[in-house]
């Protein structure tokens, strides 16, 4: 994880002080790259490319459309064929990448104490059954999406705190300013 955080900071340093940095996008990349590496032993390498990894694009698409569907009448979605196609394609991309990662690990096992190995090798102590491929794929996607939220906000809070301490502002002033708004 330190490796990936270093990649982000090096990217920022290369931009220089006058360049605008998309902190939200970079923290999304940091979070998902870290989770993918720690939990599944794979690298998205987001900081080495201009555009996000296909998984990130698809995940953001699914989340945006899922949010829109929560407030849109179901009948409206029925008539939005191109939106439905993109939603289906994004889900297929998520499932395809997760499935490929699991298949690659099965084909080329590594002795690693990570989440993917636990799902692939783990057995229920009572039944002796393991997880189905479908369940593994669903869980991989869920861990990345759910982990993105908690890790993302934790990282942002840490940077704000470090920045505040470096500038001598302190947390109380930040919280007081936020409460005023």
C-alpha positions in Angstrom: 0.0 0.0 0.0 2.9 2.3 0.7 4.1 1.7 -2.8 0.8 2.9 -4.3 0.6 5.9 -2.0 4.1 6.8 -3.1 3.0 6.6 -6.7 0.3 9.1 -6.1 2.5 11.5 -4.2 5.2 11.3 -6.9 2.5 12.1 -9.5 1.5 15.1 -7.5 5.1 16.3 -7.1 5.7 16.0 -10.9 2.7 18.4 -11.5 4.2 21.2 -9.6 2.5 23.8 -7.4 0.5 25.6 -10.1 -1.2 22.5 -11.6 -4.6 21.5 -10.5 -4.8 18.0 -9.0 -8.0 16.0 -9.1 -7.8 14.7 -5.6 -11.1 12.8 -5.7 -10.0 10.8 -8.8 -6.5 10.2 -7.3 -7.9 9.0 -4.0 -10.3 6.7 -5.8 -7.4 5.2 -7.7 -5.3 5.0 -4.5 -8.1 3.2 -2.7 -9.0 0.8 -5.4 -5.4 0.0 -6.3 -4.6 -0.6 -2.6 -7.6 -2.9 -2.1 -7.0 -4.8 -5.3 -3.3 -5.3 -4.3 -3.9 -6.2 -0.7 -7.0 -8.4 -1.1 -6.4 -9.9 -4.5 -2.8 -9.6 -5.3 -3.4 -7.6 -8.5 -2.3 -4.2 -9.6 -4.6 -1.8 -11.5 -1.6 0.5 -12.0 -3.8 3.6 -12.1 -0.9 6.1 -11.6 0.9 4.8 -14.7 -1.9 5.5 -17.1 -3.8 8.7 -18.2 -7.2 7.1 -17.8 -8.6 4.9 -14.9 -8.5 1.1 -15.0 -11.5 -0.5 -16.8 -12.7 -1.8 -13.4 -12.8 1.7 -12.0 -14.6 3.2 -15.0 -17.2 0.4 -14.9 -17.6 0.6 -11.1 -18.2 4.4 -11.2 -20.7 3.8 -14.1 -22.6 1.2 -12.1 -22.7 3.3 -9.0 -23.9 6.4 -10.8 -26.6 4.6 -12.7 -27.7 2.7 -9.6 -28.0 6.0 -7.8 -30.0 7.5 -10.7 -32.4 4.5 -10.7 -33.1 5.0 -7.0 -34.9 8.3 -7.9 -36.1 7.5 -11.4 -39.4 5.8 -12.1 -38.9 2.3 -13.3 -40.9 2.9 -16.4 -38.5 5.7 -17.4 -35.6 3.2 -17.2 -37.5 0.8 -19.5 -37.4 3.4 -22.2 -33.7 4.3 -21.8 -32.1 1.5 -23.9 -28.7 3.0 -24.3 -28.5 3.7 -20.5 -29.5 0.1 -19.8 -26.9 -1.2 -22.3 -24.1 0.8 -20.6 -25.3 -0.4 -17.2 -25.3 -4.0 -18.4 -21.9 -3.6 -20.1 -20.4 -2.1 -16.9 -21.7 -5.0 -14.8 -20.3 -7.4 -17.3 -16.9 -5.6 -17.2 -16.8 -5.8 -13.3 -17.8 -9.5 -13.4 -15.3 -10.3 -16.2 -12.4 -8.7 -14.5 -13.2 -10.4 -11.1 -13.7 -13.7 -12.9 -10.4 -13.4 -14.7 -8.6 -12.6 -11.5 -10.1 -15.7 -9.8 -9.4 -17.9 -12.8 -5.8 -16.6 -13.1 -5.2 -17.4 -9.4 -6.7 -20.9 -9.7 -4.5 -21.6 -12.8 -1.4 -20.1 -11.2 -1.7 -20.4 -7.4 0.5 -18.4 -5.1 1.1 -18.9 -1.4 -0.3 -15.6 -0.2 -2.4 -14.8 2.8 -5.0 -12.6 1.1 -8.7 -12.5 0.7 -8.8 -14.1 -2.8 -6.9 -17.2 -1.6 -9.2 -17.4 1.5 -12.2 -17.4 -0.8 -10.7 -19.8 -3.3 -9.3 -22.3 -0.7 -11.6 -21.8 2.2 -14.1 -24.5 3.2 -17.1 -24.4 5.5 -16.1 -26.3 8.6 -19.4 -28.1 8.9 -20.2 -29.0 5.2 -16.7 -28.9 3.8 -18.0 -26.9 0.9 -16.2 -23.9 -0.7 -17.5 -20.8 -2.2 -18.9 -21.0 -5.8 -17.2 -19.0 -8.5 -20.3 -16.9 -8.7 -20.0 -16.1 -5.0 -16.3 -15.3 -5.2 -16.9 -12.9 -8.1 -19.7 -11.2 -6.2 -17.6 -10.9 -3.1 -14.6 -9.5 -5.0 -16.8 -6.7 -6.5 -18.5 -6.0 -3.2 -15.1 -5.7 -1.3 -13.8 -3.3 -3.9 -16.9 -1.1 -3.9 -17.5 -1.2 -0.2 -13.9 -0.7 0.6 -13.7 2.2 -1.7 -16.1 4.2 0.4 -14.4 3.6 3.8 -10.8 3.8 2.6 -11.5 6.8 0.4 -12.9 9.0 3.2 -10.3 7.8 5.7 -7.5 8.8 3.3 -9.0 12.2 2.7 -9.3 12.8 6.4 -5.7 11.8 7.0 -4.5 14.2 4.3 -6.6 17.1 5.6 -5.3 16.4 9.1 -1.6 16.3 7.9 -2.2 19.5 5.9 -3.8 21.2 8.8 -1.0 20.3 11.2 1.7 21.4 8.6 -0.1 24.8 8.2 -0.6 25.2 12.0 -4.4 25.3 11.5 -5.4 22.4 13.7 -8.5 20.2 13.8 -10.6 22.5 16.0 -10.4 25.3 13.4 -11.3 22.9 10.6 -14.2 21.5 12.4 -15.4 25.0 13.5 -15.2 26.2 9.8 -17.1 23.1 8.6 -19.8 23.6 11.3 -20.3 27.2 10.1 -21.0 26.0 6.6 
